[in-house]
Every structure is written in structure tokens, then in C-alpha cells.
Amino acid sequence: MSDNGPVRGDGDFQELVDEVSALLGTPATLEDRDFRLIAFGAHDSDDEAAMDPIRTRSILTRRSTAQVREWFEGFGIARAREPVRVPADPAAGIHARVCLPVRHRGVVHGYVWLLDDGTDRPLDAAMAVAARIGTLLAAEARAGADTGRELLGLLTGPDSRREGALAALRAALGRVADDDFAVVCVTPWDGGDDEASDPLPGPRALPGAVAVCAVPSPPGGLAVLARARAADTVAARLLESARARGAAAGVSGRRAGLEGLPESWREASGAARAAHAQPRLAPVAHWSGIGPYRLLTRLPTATDPAVAPLLDAAHTELAHTAEVFLDCAGQAGRAAAALAIHRQTLYYRLSRVEHLTGLDLDDGEDRLLLHLALKAARLR
């Protein structure tokens, strides 16, 4: 619920943008605080001044680039409480603009943009409309926070909490609760610490997502409940965020309904750990495609005492040699070729591995122990 009643739909945002356009006699555009397009006013197709490459791209792709965002935020729009005039940047194809911050109770929720043709327009009435838009966007954010809170309780809460969280999330989602879902984990996720930022992307940023929450460490990260068919798109969109620098994503298996979500989170977070551990799985790893890491992500993190000396930083080359040799099923020719070394060099390094660990690489169980320990070490 918003302060003025139920949360309304996108049609209401369009009506409010049209109202701003009518008040000021120029096309207006509404974006959320992450510069994703919500609504835009119609413009005269014969008026080239009403469009520039930035507005065109925003309308066509429904979002702006990080460079565009950085340019405009450099003029203090995220902190402003009054209209901000932003000068043109001809080299970047950016026309001059007026930005009307969209705020609610001091928090910025988005921006109304007007191309600035130098006309001195009265902006007080338009700012009043922007405040009404802020009320609606704040209501959307609160609704998203509610479903996120229940998702967090369902994924990580004690058993006594999960039953209530499941019922509340099911009630919030309605008929959607019976869809096929996957959970997406992105880790690490930067929560941010400035007032203009929210660590949790809203549903507009993630088509196909129905709930989002931040999960504390360990394993930590951003958890998104998404319709199964949209999970890959959600993961890719999240990894484009500035908050996901150095992050990897994991996607759980597909499940019908909400009852299996705790297991889905274990799968998604395990797949994300595997993507960090094994570059060939990055940037988005699916639980179904991570092979032995499905087992390894479930095991305790303790290192086997026999293998511990090999994991010392001084023996990185030996550890890598042993891992490649075992990946190649113990075939010396394949391993030497993969490592680009002579076969005799391979044998020498393997003998040193045996000396360090006390393991016999002709013994199947010793090989298995070493292989698992080397793979598990990647997960730390």
C-alpha cells in the first residue's frame, strides 16, 4: 500500500509523465534511479530537437549505459531536491537537459527528464507531479521489500520461521506462486552506502523476477526468485550491474511452486561458488552443469592433512600439474601436452607430489582423494 492507496500500474506512470509534458509543453521521460526507462512522453516526429542519441537509446533499450549514468550523476542529481540543469556534451551526443528528481520522504526513486531548449518554464507544478510519481515508486519498493523479507526467511530462516514465510510469500504472489521457478545467486554483491542507491534491484530492473533479497555470509550474495524461463536473463542482467564487479552467478534447478526453495538456494549458491572456482563455468553456472562441484559444494571445507602441504603457495605449480594430470584421467601424454611440458618433466613433478603428500598416484583411492582435495581447494 502507498500513502495514497494501493500501488498502481505502469499506466498511471504514463499518465503522470503525460501530465508533466502537457504542463511544460515538451516531451518528458521517466526513469528509475538506476536509469531504467519507465515511461516517456510522445514527441513531434518532425522536431529533431526533441530527441538525441541518449533519449533514443533509452526508449529503444529501456535503459542507459554506465557512462551516461556517470555523466548525469556527476551533476549531483542523486542528491538534488530541486530541478537540475545539465549542460550538453556534444562529443557524446548528449543534449542539454533539465532533471526533476523524483523523491519520496527524502529518498530519490527516479528522475523526470526534459530536453532543455533554453526556454524558461515554470517547474513548480511539474515538481509536484514528480512528487506524486515518487509516492508510487516508493510504494512499489515497499512491496518488493516485503516479498524479499519473506523470501529471505524461507531460504535461510529456522524451520519455525519458514512455514510462515512460505504462506506469506504465497499470498503475496497469488496465482504466480504455482509457476515453475529457479533461484539465482549472485556473489559478491555490493550493497552500497549512499542514499540514492538500493542494494536490491527492483522488479523493473529484472523482468521475470518475483522476489529479491540479500543473504548474509556465508555463503552470502543476492538471491532472486525468478520464473524458470527467465533465470538466465535475470542472471545476465544482474552481472551487468556496477554492484556485481568481480561477481559470478549460479542458477538452481527448475522446480514447480515454492516448497523447494531452500534446496534451490543451496544449489544456486553452490553453482555460484563453482563459477568462481572454475573459470570455464563462469560467469553463469547452472547447478545441472557443474559436475563434481555438486558434491564438493556440499562438503565441509577442511583440508585433508595429506594434501595440505601441496596447497602451500610455494607449490602452486606442482598442485596445478597434479590437477591437470588427474583431469586427464592419469594419461601422461595428454597431461604433458595440456601443460606444454616434456613427459619426463611431468613424471618428475608427479614424483615430488607423491613425496610431499605421501600419496601413491598408482593407487585409485589416493588419486581420488587428491583430485577431490584439489578441486575443493578452489572453492575456498
Salt bridges, closest charged atoms under 4 A:
ASP3 OD2 - HIS104 NE2 3.29
ASP3 OD2 - ARG105 NH2 3.08
ASP3 OD1 - ARG142 NH2 4.00
ASP10 OD1 - ARG204 NH2 2.55
ASP12 OD1 - ARG8 NH1 3.55
GLU19 OE2 - ARG132 NH1 3.05
ASP34 OD2 - ARG36 NH1 3.19
ASP34 OD1 - ARG69 NH1 3.15
ASP52 OD2 - ARG97 NH1 2.73
GLU73 OE2 - ARG69 NE 2.94
ASP116 OD2 - ARG85 NE 2.90
ASP117 OD1 - ARG121 NH1 3.17
GLU140 OE2 - ARG204 NH2 2.79
ASP146 OD1 - ARG149 NH2 3.19
GLU150 OE1 - ARG161 NH1 3.38
ASP159 OD1 - ARG162 NH1 3.88
ASP178 OD1 - ARG170 NH1 3.30
ASP179 OD2 - ARG227 NE 3.06
ASP180 OD2 - ARG254 NE 3.14
GLU195 OE1 - ARG103 NH1 3.76
ASP198 OD2 - ARG33 NH2 3.03
ASP232 OD1 - HIS286 NE2 2.82
GLU240 OE1 - ARG63 NH1 2.34
GLU259 OE2 - ARG170 NH2 2.72
GLU263 OE1 - ARG266 NH2 3.02
GLU263 OE2 - ARG298 NH2 2.72
GLU267 OE2 - ARG255 NH2 2.78
GLU317 OE2 - ARG349 NH2 3.25
GLU323 OE2 - LYS375 NZ 2.82
GLU323 OE2 - ARG378 NE 2.81
ASP327 OD1 - HIS371 NE2 2.77
ASP327 OD1 - LYS375 NZ 3.18
